């Protein structure tokens, strides 16, 4: 197992280098003068020259890249043109908000989607199977912005059950340690604030997790139906094992690899695609942070945001690969 892990980590090195080259090249792909694009045509030549000097645009491309790579190794993402603040410090609260929302959404999507798919395959061609597949089709087809607005209208405006915007009650904030409000509430022992944070997470998590939930349910059903026809499943049934034990112990483990692939891909997609949900629910995430940077042409922030999301996506794929080997030891020897 250790040799397999080492091999996977070594493969990441060229991937990470290629990723930095692509991200770094974004600012050089802008037609014309990047300084003029960022500051506008009415900017003075002195301000343009100062920005070129700040961004290192007057140096050769290769020298600029190695300078950029050296800064990344030291954890320096540069400074925001708009706020003049270090990006590494400024982006952390936004990144924490997106991570909290994404993983809560995927927890909801995975739990509901997998169990729905398992039971749907178990009860194939039953009324439950048909209802689940119709709901899954609706979940894939339903626009996130429409679902989010409907949630706000029903559960916030009409029923007054759940808050419609924000991450927590700003009138009684908890001390920020990790910027992950669930963990911060636990650290502070603020159970009342934990309950408030969880309530704020419900609506955006369901809105963001509906499409992954539907995809996971469909993939789980398809994979389970294939495994349920296997000889080892028939043998387990013939031994007199309960249907529940056969399905959840034997069939699920062998059907989980394609489902795990979908979960990993959907988690990575939500990290970069949560901007609609964050906008509707006024969620201060990295998607909105990058969107505001695009609006103000803050290219160092755009570069850093894309780089961080891409890096997390790569880490998620690595974790999925390692889980493959954990579930099926034969993968280690391929």
N, C-alpha and C positions, 0 to 999 in steps of 0.2 A: 504493500500500500504506500509506503514512504517513497519508493522509487517512482510510482505513478504520480504522486503529488509533486515531487521534484520536477518530473518531466512536464507536467502541466504548468508549473510556475515558470520554467524556462521558456515555454512557448509564449508566455505573456510578454516577454521582453520585447521582441520585434513588434508585437501588436501595440504595445504602449508607445514605442518610438514612432510607429506609423501614425498613431492617433495624434501625437503631438505635432507631427509635420502637417497633417491635415488642418488641425485647429489653428496652428500658427499661420498657415497660408491664407486663412480667411481674410485677414486684413489686407493682404497683398493682392487678393482677387478683386478688390474693389476697383472699378474702372476709374481712371484718372488719378488725381492726387488724393490719397487717403486723408491727409490733413484738411484739405478743402472740403472733402465729403463730410468729415466729422464736424468742422466748425462752421461750414456754410460759405457761400461765395462772397458774402459781405465782410468776412473776417479780414483783418489786416495781415499784411505779409509777415509782420513781426510775430503775431500770434501763431500763424501757420508754421513759421520757422521754429518757434519754441516747441510746438507740439511735435514736429518732426524730430526734434532733438530729444524730447521726452520719450517718444516711442522708439527711438533708435532707427528711424527710417532712412537716415543718411548713410548708414553703414551697409556693406555688402550683405546680400540675403543670407548667405551661409553663416556669416558672423552674427547676424541678428538672431538666427535660429539657435545657435549654440549659446548665446547669451540668455535667450529665453529658456532653453532647456536647463541651463545652470541655475537660473532663478527658480524654476519649478522644483528641482532637486532640493533646493533650500527651503521650499514651501512658500516662496514669494510669487504671488499671482499678479503683482503690479498694483497700481492705484486706479480707482475709478476717475474718469475724466469729469464726470458730473459732480461727484461729492468730494473728490480729493482724498477719500479714505482708502486704506489698504483693502483690497478685494477679499483677501483670505479671512479677514476679521469681519467684514461687512456681510459676506454671503452666508456665514454660518447660521444665523437665526432663520434665514429663508430656507436653507438646505434642511435644517432640522424640522421645520414645519412640513416640508414636502415629504421627507422620509417618514414622519409620523403618520401623515395622511395616506401615503402610498402603502405602507406595510399594514396599516389598519384595514385599508380597502382590500388588500390581497388576503388578509386573514379572513375577512368576511367572504370574499369570492371563493377562496379555497375550501373553507369549511362547508359552505352552502352548496357550491358547485360540485365538489367531489361526492358528497353524500347524496345529492340529487341524482347525479349520474350513476352512482352505484345502485341505488334503489330502483332507478329507471331500468337499468340492465337486468337487475334481479327480477323485476316484475315486467319483463318485456311484453309489449303489446297489450298491456293492461291500461285502464283509464288513467292511472297515475303516470305511466310512461308517456302517454299522449299529452297530458297536461304539462309535464315537465318540458317536453320538447317544444311545445307551443310557447311556454314562458321563456325558454332559452332563445328561441327565434325572435321573440319580442325584445329580449334583453340585448341581443346583438344589433337589432335594427333601431333601437330607441336612441335618439340623440341625447348626449349627456346634458346639454344646456336645457333641453325641454324637461327632462326628468328632474334636474336640480330645481328648476322653477316650480314644477308641480309639487315637489317635496316641501319647498318653502311655503307655498300657498296652502297646502293641506295641513302640515304638521306645525307650522309656525304661526301663520296668520289665522287659520280657521280653528284649529284645535289648541293652539298655544302649548304644545307639548315640548317642543324642542327649539333651541335658538337657531336662527337662520344665517347668521354671519359670525365671523371671528373664530378665535381658538379658545378663548376663556373669558371670564368676567373681568374686565379691566378695572372695575371698581375695587376689586379685592385680589390683586395679582399675587402669584406665588413667586418666590425668589428664583430667578433663572440661573441654573447651574449648567445644565446640558443643552438648554433650549428645546429639549423634548419635554413637553409639559406633563405628560403622564409620569415620566421618571422624576421630574422635578417635584411634582406633588407628593410622590412616594417618599422622596428624600426628606422633604419638609414635614412629612406626616400630616399633610393637609388633606384629609379624606373628603371634606366638603368640596375643596377645589378639584380633587381628582374626579368626583362625580360631575362637576361642572364641565371639566375638560372632556370627559367621555361623552357627555350630552352634545357638546359642540362638534364632536367627531362623527356622530351618527349619520346625519344627513349627507355631508360631503363624501363620507366613506361609502355609503350605499350608492350614491350617484356615480362615483368614480369606479366602484367595484362591480357594477351591474354587467357591463360588457365582458370583463374577464370571467365573472361568475358563469355567464351563459356559455362562453367558449370552453371553460373547464368542464362544465356539466356535459356538454356534447362530446368532448374528447374522452372523458371518463367513461361515459356510456359506451362509446364505440370500442375503446380498448378493453373494457370489462366483458363485452359481448364476445369478443374474439377469444379472450382467455377462458371464459366460461365453457367454451367448447373443447377445451384441452383434455387430454387423457387424465392428467393428475387431478383435475377437478372431479371428473367422473369417478375416479378411484376413491377420492376423499368422501364423496357422497355414498359410495358403495360400502365404505367402512362404517357408515352410520353417523358421521359427524353432522352436527346441526348446520342448517343452511347458513345461518349468520356466521358461524365459525369458518365455513368454507369460503364464503364471499369475502369477509373482512380479513381473514388470516392468510389464506392461500392465494385466492384470485387477485386481491387488491395489490399485493406486493409485486406480482408478475405483470400487472397492468399499469403500474405506477410510472414507469420510465417515460412514455410519451406524455403523460399528464404532467410530470415534473418538468419536462421541456417547455410545455405551454405556460406553466406557472412562472418559470424563469423569464421567458420572453415577455409575458404580460407585465411582470414586475418592472422590468427595464423600460417597457413602453410607457407605463404610468408615470415614471419619474420625469420623463421629458414631455409627456402629453397631458399633464394635469392642469394646464393653464386655464382651460375653460372652467373647470370645477373651482379652481382657486379664484377666478374672477367672479363667478356667480355667488360664492359663499364668502367673499372678501377674505380669502385665506392667504396670509402673507408668505407664499411659498416661492421657490426658486423659479418656477415658471413665470410668475408675475414679475419677478425681479429681472429676469432676462428680457421679458417683453418690454418693460420700462426702459431697459438699456437699449433695446433696438429702437424704440421711439425717440430716444435722445442721442442715438448714434454713439453710445458709449462702448466702443469696440473691445477694449480690454476686459470689460465685464462680460460681454458676449462670449469672447474667447474662453474666459475662465469658467463661465457657467456651462458651456458646451463640453469643455474638457472634464469637468467634475462629473457631469451626468454620464458621459461616455466611460469614464473610469469606473463609476459605480456599476454601470451595465456590464463591464468586463468582469468585475469582481463577482457579480451575481452569476454570470455564466460559468466562472470558475467554480463557484460553490455548487452549481447544478452538476457540473462534470464530476466533482468529488462525490456528490450524492449518488450519481450513477454507479460509481465503483463500490459504494457502500451497500447499495441495494442489490447489485448484481456483480459479484466478485470476478466473473469472467471478463468483465470490461478491462480490468487492470492488465490483462495479459495480451490484449489486442495491439 
